[in-house]
Amino acid sequence: MMSLNYYRDEAGNFMERINASDGCTEDKIKMLDEEYKLFKESINNPEKLRHQIYDMVFILFEIAFDYGFDIEAEWIKGKEKKQKKYIENSYIE
């Protein structure tokens, strides 16, 4: 299985190869907003919905690449927080 950082780097390297890596974060967030609108519009069309999820994830990976974020570490931290919040603390004594 590939790590999330692998996909982050794949997205960032692709953007560099096509000379499109110079976009500012604000522009990428605007693109993400547009993709989210399309995502909401495609809720009843699974094929379009899958594609919109891909487009949004790709943009998020681009942003993570730009900042050098360790997405794998963030995923693990988030998973642990969710585990604590929703599973470990949900038992009624």
Residue pairs with C-beta under 8 A, 6 or more apart in sequence:
3 72
4 71
4 72
4 75
5 70
5 71
5 72
7 57
7 61
7 71
8 61
8 64
8 65
8 69
8 71
9 65
10 61
11 58
11 61
11 62
11 65
12 21
12 61
12 62
12 64
12 65
12 66
13 65
15 21
15 23
15 62
15 65
21 66
23 62
25 63
25 66
28 59
28 62
28 63
28 66
29 63
31 59
32 56
32 59
32 60
35 52
35 55
35 56
35 59
36 56
38 48
38 52
38 55
39 49
39 52
39 53
39 56
42 48
42 49
42 51
42 52
43 49
61 71
63 69
64 71
